[in-house]
Amino acid sequence: MPIIVNLDRILAERKMKSKELAEIIGITTANLSILKSGKAKAVRFSTLEAICKALDCQPADILEYIED
């Protein structure tokens, strides 16, 4: 898949656990895990906004396009 999710890297840089982020942004840890693994079919802009706010980052820090 040409869209890479770098959420694990950003979480590690911020020294934050997935469970903590899930609580802050108001989604389940299971749904956050699906997003982190790149298996999500879509992401709501409101969720992306909440992640960026919680991690003090930009969407491009989390999502990356790599051509096949």
C-alpha positions, 0 to 999 in steps of 0.5 A: 500500500502506498500510504504509510502510517508513521504513528508509531514513530511519532508516539515513540518520539513523544514518549506516549503510549497508544492507550494514552493517545486513544483516551485523549482523542476518544477512540478505542485502542482497537481502532487506534491499532487498526489505524497504526497498522495501516489496515484502516480503509479511511480516517475521519478528518476529526480523528486526524485533527485530534491526533495532530493536536494531541501529538503536536504534529502535522498530518504529513508527520503521520501519513506518508505517500510512497509510490509503488 
